Amino acid sequence: MRERFADSDSFARIRSKGSNNRRGRGFDDDSSDSAYEFDFEIDYEGHQDGSTGSGHTTDGPPEGDRWSSWDQSTPSEKGPEPRPDWVVTELAAVDTELGIVKTGKEADVFLIERAVPGTDRRTLMAAKRYRDGQHRMFHRDSGYLEGRTHKESRVSRAMAKRTAFGKEAIAGQWAAAEFAALSRLWEAGAAVPYPVQILGTEILMEFIGDASGTAAPRLAQLRSEDADLDDLWGQLSHNLSLLARDGRAHGDLSAYNILVHQGRLVIIDVPQIVDVIANPRGRSFLERDVRNVGAWFVSRGLAEERVEELTRVLAFDARLD
């Protein structure tokens, strides 16, 4: 079992908690590219049973923002076993939102503390919440949804027409796809955040940063003097090889969705992971990943031949050659 990444410096300072205390609503779907499956039932009032329209249960905890949502996720909506020791599964636990880590076009990431009151059982997690249909820019929707349908034809039609209801269903598919990808990659031994659970359009995962809530920096923000270029390139090559041997490519890799925590490289943002065998553009996705992140290394002194060599190795590992 691997150790939790928990102590270092940041790509984004946590901003203080404000009024934006949102929670994703219940739109889960199944990810056909994984053994992890997600079934969802939609409440047409716009919220889950047992919750108010704001996303909070009416029976609130004595402290914090909400009771732990651990028991609201089904077994298939929880991370792979054996789980790391730091995962808090006690039903008496309380979730407290501490601030926002980063915002994006498709999702926002919040810092959550899950703790059992009166004990030392507590952990920090990153809560990635895909945005609602009115405030989201899914620039990759078309490619992601191509060839995908929902078991209910009315949901498929709504998704195709991009109605407000359909956009919520799309958000559920993105969240389910990312959770399934994280689970698959974790089990393959890749350096990704451990996926704790998924609930609707919210994914709770391992927080990559220190105990004070300072997030690890992105590779793109790492100063040259703080980077062990050869070691980081070796870690990247190993992790991309693990993906390739599983027939996968990240699909959108760059120096902006790789974190470096205490010298360890961690890959994030994986909802669009590509099956390089089944996808007719699989090779080009694989090559683009290497080319994009390789540009950062080359600009800091890595020989271009090593980037080209890695592309050839990954194509071989993925059985494309």
C-alpha positions in Angstrom: 0.0 0.0 0.0 1.4 3.3 -0.9 1.9 6.3 1.4 -0.3 9.3 1.2 1.3 12.4 -0.3 0.9 14.9 2.5 3.5 17.6 3.0 4.7 20.3 0.6 4.3 23.6 -1.3 1.6 24.9 -3.5 0.3 25.5 -7.0 -2.6 27.4 -5.5 -3.1 29.0 -2.1 -6.4 28.0 -0.5 -8.8 30.9 -0.5 -10.9 31.4 2.6 -14.3 29.8 2.6 -17.1 32.1 1.3 -20.7 31.7 0.4 -20.0 29.4 -2.5 -20.6 26.1 -0.6 -22.0 24.1 -3.5 -22.5 20.4 -3.9 -23.0 18.4 -7.0 -26.4 16.9 -7.6 -27.1 13.3 -8.3 -26.4 12.5 -11.9 -24.2 9.3 -12.1 -23.8 7.2 -15.2 -21.9 4.2 -16.2 -18.4 4.3 -17.7 -18.2 1.7 -20.4 -14.4 1.9 -20.4 -14.0 0.4 -17.0 -15.1 -2.3 -14.6 -16.5 0.4 -12.4 -20.1 1.1 -13.1 -22.3 3.9 -11.9 -26.1 3.9 -12.1 -28.0 7.1 -11.5 -31.6 8.0 -10.8 -32.6 11.5 -11.4 -34.8 13.5 -9.0 -36.7 15.9 -11.2 -36.9 18.3 -8.3 -33.2 18.8 -8.8 -31.8 17.3 -5.7 -31.2 13.9 -4.0 -33.6 12.2 -1.6 -33.1 13.4 1.9 -31.5 16.7 1.0 -32.7 20.2 0.5 -32.4 22.1 -2.8 -29.2 23.5 -1.5 -27.6 20.1 -1.4 -27.5 19.8 2.4 -29.4 17.3 4.5 -31.9 18.8 6.9 -30.4 17.0 9.9 -27.0 18.8 10.1 -24.0 17.9 12.2 -23.1 19.8 15.4 -20.0 21.1 13.7 -18.7 21.3 10.1 -20.8 21.7 7.0 -22.3 18.2 6.6 -22.2 14.7 7.8 -19.7 12.5 6.0 -21.2 11.4 2.7 -19.3 8.1 2.9 -22.5 6.0 3.4 -24.3 7.7 0.6 -22.0 6.2 -2.0 -22.6 2.6 -3.1 -19.7 0.1 -3.0 -18.9 0.6 -6.7 -18.8 4.4 -6.0 -16.0 4.0 -3.5 -12.3 3.7 -4.1 -10.4 0.4 -4.7 -9.5 -1.9 -1.8 -7.3 -2.2 0.1 -7.9 1.5 1.0 -5.1 3.6 2.4 -5.1 4.0 6.2 -5.8 7.7 6.0 -9.3 7.2 4.4 -11.9 8.1 7.1 -14.9 5.8 6.7 -16.5 6.3 10.2 -20.2 7.3 9.9 -19.8 9.8 12.8 -17.4 11.8 10.7 -18.1 15.3 9.6 -17.1 17.1 6.4 -15.9 20.7 6.6 -15.2 22.8 3.6 -12.0 24.9 4.1 -11.8 26.8 0.9 -11.2 26.5 -2.8 -8.0 25.0 -4.3 -8.5 25.9 -8.0 -11.2 26.8 -10.5 -11.5 25.5 -14.0 -13.8 25.7 -17.1 -15.4 22.4 -16.3 -15.0 21.9 -12.6 -13.9 23.5 -9.3 -11.7 21.8 -6.7 -12.4 22.5 -3.0 -10.4 21.5 0.1 -12.4 19.3 2.5 -11.5 18.1 6.0 -13.2 14.8 7.0 -12.9 14.3 10.7 -14.5 12.3 13.6 -15.3 14.8 16.3 -13.5 14.2 19.6 -10.8 12.0 18.0 -7.6 12.4 16.0 -9.2 10.7 13.0 -9.1 13.3 10.3 -7.9 13.8 6.8 -7.8 16.4 4.0 -9.3 15.6 0.7 -9.8 17.4 -2.6 -13.5 17.7 -3.7 -13.8 18.1 -7.5 -17.2 19.4 -8.4 -18.2 19.5 -12.0 -20.1 22.6 -12.7 -23.8 22.9 -13.4 -25.2 23.3 -16.9 -25.4 27.1 -16.7 -21.8 27.7 -15.6 -19.8 25.1 -17.4 -17.7 25.1 -20.6 -17.3 21.5 -21.7 -15.0 22.0 -24.6 -14.5 18.2 -25.0 -18.1 17.2 -24.9 -18.4 16.1 -28.5 -15.4 13.8 -28.5 -16.3 12.3 -25.2 -19.9 11.6 -26.0 -19.3 10.2 -29.5 -20.6 6.6 -29.5 -21.9 6.9 -26.0 -25.6 6.5 -25.0 -27.6 6.3 -21.9 -29.8 3.3 -21.0 -32.8 5.7 -20.9 -33.5 7.2 -24.3 -35.0 10.4 -22.8 -31.6 11.1 -21.1 -29.7 10.4 -24.4 -32.0 12.8 -26.3 -31.5 15.5 -23.6 -27.8 15.1 -23.8 -27.7 15.2 -27.6 -29.8 18.4 -27.6 -27.8 20.0 -24.7 -30.8 20.9 -22.7 -30.3 22.0 -19.1 -31.3 18.6 -18.0 -29.0 17.0 -20.6 -26.0 19.1 -19.5 -26.5 17.9 -15.9 -26.4 14.3 -17.2 -23.2 15.1 -19.2 -21.6 16.4 -16.0 -22.5 13.1 -14.3 -20.8 11.2 -17.1 -17.7 13.3 -16.8 -17.5 12.7 -13.1 -18.1 9.0 -13.4 -15.5 8.7 -16.2 -12.9 10.4 -14.1 -13.6 8.4 -11.0 -13.4 5.2 -13.0 -10.2 6.2 -14.6 -8.6 7.2 -11.3 -9.6 3.8 -9.8 -8.2 1.9 -12.8 -4.9 3.8 -12.8 -4.5 3.5 -9.1 -4.9 -0.2 -9.3 -2.4 -0.3 -12.1 0.2 1.4 -9.9 0.2 4.8 -11.6 0.9 7.9 -9.5 -2.6 9.4 -9.4 -4.6 10.7 -6.4 -6.5 7.9 -4.6 -10.2 8.2 -5.5 -12.1 8.1 -2.2 -15.7 8.2 -3.5 -18.0 9.7 -6.0 -21.4 11.2 -5.2 -23.3 12.7 -8.1 -21.0 15.2 -9.8 -18.6 15.4 -6.8 -15.5 13.3 -6.6 -13.6 13.1 -3.3 -10.0 12.2 -3.8 -6.6 12.3 -2.1 -5.4 15.9 -1.5 -1.9 16.3 -2.9 -0.3 18.9 -0.6 0.7 19.5 3.0 -1.2 19.2 6.3 -1.8 22.9 6.4 -3.9 22.8 3.1 -1.2 24.1 0.8 -1.5 22.3 -2.5 1.4 20.8 -4.4 2.7 22.9 -7.4 2.0 22.0 -11.0 5.0 20.9 -13.0 4.6 24.1 -15.1 5.1 26.2 -12.0 8.2 24.3 -10.7 11.3 26.4 -10.7 14.2 25.0 -12.6 16.5 25.0 -9.6 14.0 23.0 -7.6 13.6 20.3 -10.3 15.6 17.1 -10.6 15.1 16.9 -14.4 16.3 13.3 -14.9 14.4 11.9 -11.9 11.1 13.6 -13.0 11.5 12.5 -16.6 12.1 8.9 -15.3 9.0 9.1 -13.2 6.9 10.4 -16.1 8.2 7.7 -18.4 7.4 5.0 -15.9 3.8 6.2 -15.4 3.1 6.7 -19.1 4.4 3.2 -19.7 2.0 1.9 -17.1 -0.8 3.6 -19.0 0.4 2.3 -22.3 0.7 -1.3 -21.2 -3.0 -1.0 -20.1 -3.8 0.3 -23.6 -4.4 3.8 -22.4 -3.2 7.4 -22.9 -4.0 10.4 -20.7 -5.4 12.2 -23.7 -4.8 15.8 -22.5 -1.5 15.6 -20.7 0.6 18.7 -20.2 2.8 20.4 -17.5 -0.4 21.9 -16.1 -2.1 18.7 -15.0 0.9 17.1 -13.4 1.7 17.9 -9.7 5.1 17.5 -8.0 4.9 16.8 -4.3 8.1 16.4 -2.4 9.9 15.3 -5.6 7.1 12.9 -6.6 5.2 13.4 -9.8 1.4 12.9 -9.6 -0.9 12.9 -12.7 -4.3 14.6 -12.4 -7.4 15.4 -14.5 -8.1 12.2 -16.3 -11.8 12.1 -17.3 -10.9 11.9 -21.0 -8.5 9.0 -20.8 -8.2 7.3 -24.2 -8.3 3.7 -25.2 -5.4 3.8 -27.7 -6.3 0.5 -29.3 -10.0 1.1 -29.9 -9.8 4.7 -30.7 -8.7 5.3 -34.3 -6.7 8.4 -33.2 -5.2 6.5 -30.3 -1.6 6.8 -31.5 -1.9 10.5 -32.1 -3.3 11.0 -28.5 -0.3 9.1 -27.1 2.2 11.1 -29.2 0.6 14.4 -28.3 0.8 13.6 -24.6 4.5 13.0 -24.9 5.1 16.0 -27.1 3.2 18.4 -24.9 4.8 17.5 -21.6 8.1 16.8 -23.3 8.3 20.5 -24.4 8.5 21.6 -20.8 11.5 19.2 -20.2 13.2 20.2 -23.4 13.0 23.9 -22.6 14.9 23.1 -19.4 17.7 21.1 -21.0 16.4 17.6 -21.7 17.6 16.2 -25.0 14.9 16.1 -27.7 16.0 12.6 -28.6 14.7 11.3 -25.2 11.2 12.6 -26.1 11.3 10.8 -29.4 12.6 7.7 -27.7 9.8 7.7 -25.1 7.2 8.0 -27.9 8.6 4.9 -29.6 8.7 3.0 -26.3 5.1 3.8 -25.4 3.9 2.8 -28.9 5.6 -0.6 -28.3 4.2 -0.9 -24.8 0.7 -0.2 -26.1 1.2 -2.8 -28.8 0.7 -0.2 -31.5 3.9 -1.4 -33.2 
